[in-house]
Amino acid sequence: MFPRSVARQSRSLHETSSVSGSFFNAFFHLHARRIQPQLRVKTPLEAPLVPRCTTRSKHTDRVVDSQSRTKYSKHAQEVQRVPGPPESSREYGDPDATLAIDLSREKGMSLLEAAHASGALQISPQLVSKLLEQLSKFGNDNDPNNLRNACAYLGISIDAAYTLARLLVLSPGPLDQYRGRQILLQASALGSAKATIYVVKTATKSKQLGKQEVQPALKHLQELASQEPPILPAQVAQANVYYENAMYDDAEKMYRKVIDHVPLDRNFSRIKRLAKGLRERYAASEPDGLVVAKKFTVEDKDVELDVVSARMGLARIQYYIRSDKDNAIKSWEIAALDHDDPNAYYELAMHLEELARNTKQTEPCLEKNFDNMWMRFVPYKWFEYMMKAAASGHAEACYKIGLLYMLKKQGLASQIVDLRLRRALDDSPLLRNRKSVRDWVREAMSSKGVVLCREEDQDEIIRRWFECGSQSGSNSAKMALQLVEDLKSKQFNGFQI
């Protein structure tokens, strides 16, 4: 039901240590990343068209040696995570399931204390251990009363347990992820709006809305989406559910309801005033208005993200379902130009790409062989939009930019129709800043004394874009990166990098 990226080892982990060591690993990721709606990702080429838009960052992992013990050092801080096995309750309940990082209890406690002191964790590390121990004693993971009784016994709120579950889900430990999912489902059954929205959003993204365990959360979400004052994240999540179930009319109505609720303003100041006004109005008009108002306590940035999500969903219906491309492009332009959304930039670029592919002079595109002659006809706007999306870490956008530089390496850049785009390719940031190339040479080939020429700088540009797309989750970029690496290993005078 939830996103899975699990790194496993063969070293066994018993139940007693999983309560301490396994959970502490989740806080290692929390303290390194901090849970935010979106996080800024640096462009691999420090592109000049970097927007203000943000995107989620990647997890990191550690290297495992031949004895299946983790190498945890200052020089191994960012290593790509190994994809995990399919989800199964048997595997996630396996006491032999281990972690990517083996932290001692003392180290884990210090990380817990740091997360608690920073405000990311609402409960103390001691209560965290007691809560997990208490839940493990009940045995039945599907009974929400277990979470209710454990929280009541320890004096912990359900929302605090929800935050704890989010941290557990971030852990690469299979047992941690299983516990996190169970706590989220139980918190949703107990009426936690945050848990319900999170459960439905992740189930929608992973195409698992039909699972039996998600049905109570779907029913609760419908109640949340119809409440007043409006809960914008619930309405957006409900609209996405409608879309996945092919109920496009209902989805469009819900998307428009969110958009119409928050008026458009480039500086977003009106949205801030609106959120504040709603809290004050409901607090003054109802007897328990303060309680109702607290339910609408949402960060201004979160409100903006909800509105952008609604506009993107509406544009998706207009473009792909209604064939109303003009209005869809307007929605994407608002999401991109007013809110700097990387997905909107990518959709705008893909629309221009579709026009280029439909050009009568365009030859068939065989991307496996990098025969992308349609790129000769893309306008500079395509490059600008795609670069902004790629600079924010959009996986497929990084892959597309890599293909464009591959076209240049093939000597076909002179055939690009748009002169502005042709000049932009010749003025690559990496070619202007040779210091970055020299640093890369020292790190990769310091003992071999190999000097890169200008043509090989282009290889590095292509490799870095494909690498960025691969690390962000693009399968096409992964295959392209492997091909580039294979070619490069044969071209450096026999040296293997």
Beta strands, then each sheet from edge to edge (+ up, - down):
strand 1: 63-64
strand 2: 70-71
sheet 1: 1+ 2-
end
